Amino acid sequence: MKELKLLIVEDDQTAIDAYKRGIKAFNKERELVFDNDIQIIEIPINNKDEAIFKLRSSENNFDAAIVDLDLLGQGGQDSSGNEVIREIKNNLRFPVFVISGTPQHIDDALKEESSLFKIITRGEEGDYLTQIVNIYNTGITQILNKKGKIENHISDIFWKHLSNSLNLWIDDDIRSPDEKEESILRYTLLHMLEYLDEEKTHPSEFYITKPVKQQLSTGDLISYEGNRYVVLTPACDFAIRSGGTRNVKKAFLLRVKSLIEEFPNYDKTKKISELSKTFRGKLEKVISNNNKPYFHFIPKHNTIEPGLIDFQDKSSIPIEKIEESIKNEETIRIATISLPFLKDLIERYSSYYSRQGSPDFNTDEILTSLFEY
């Protein structure tokens, strides 16, 4: 049985007792329905200072938190819960549900909600415990919290790999300390990938949302003048040289076709059960990139619609023009294709245009040369 450690930062004992009753009932129901797979263990703390102390202690490891904003019982006048939230967001990695009678007192710098950060008015909680368990079941805290799998992998990389090769950086007189640090970061991340099983990738792994790099870069999926494009300009060509110039002046773009352009009836089909065998077969070929050699499939992800990168629909646009358009918010950098998938895309594009082909033989003539009449 897994234990989900839920930190509850709440000064009102009545509210704490209500949380405990709710968690006890929730655990009992899951025990009956899911054969005791997960139990929520609540850790209640009734003041800001103790909460921050516990969060900073290396002995404690939480999977989620519920935080009230008024931790001094001042009838909604206090908002010291913001300090607890800030501590978690700045230094830790687990979901936070702010449940408060004064949600309007959330600090402006903290109030952006997401799958991992919810602001809920007290009395309107709904099934918040199920939401917390669903997040836990993705494995995100077991991977990313301070005692998660990434920390274990980093320890392995440090002692099993870097310890045997660090002298190559120590003895390097060419690179600056900052350049060495960036190089070791790349080395660490590349080794991290080797620990992962790539057999069953999730479609969302295809994208990095939002783009990490500040400037337009290789693999960016952009919306430009009414169309979507993928940027395939080599990364080195985006680098600004000492004289303020780049190796190239134009960005190389491939247009992304919507599935409707290739399959006019695509938008008329709503359920898998409505797919004909023929149409399903065509879609499966497209998804696995076995349909046409000049198409490369990109999957759906939240607001990103699926599509086909068309190797034959190419454009070269001045980089400065696109960057100015991005600055003016006329062009949107939607996402960046993540490195393993980007490498596959570049390899397929290169293979498509480097194929040589051969002249067609006259089969009758060949057969005549092989056999007698």
Disulfide bonds with the S-S distance in Angstrom:
none
